[in-house]
Amino acid sequence: MFPVVGVMKTKTLKIDITSIELMGTDGWVLLNHASDNVISLITELTPTLTTHLLAKSK
């Protein structure tokens, strides 16, 4: 589990992530959501995030 901040457009199911953090050894670490590695991570997480948000909205 990790903090993710963003907006999901329910009509298109598009998620725009503005902030994502992971737990590091010294606490939460803010990731650079514009870096290639983090973009890849967000792409992989998008289906799971969409499913979670849709379930929470019901």
Secondary structure, 3 states (H helix, E strand, C coil): CCCEEEEEECCCCEEEEEEEEEEECCEEEECCCCCHHHHHHHHHHHHHHHHHHHHHCC
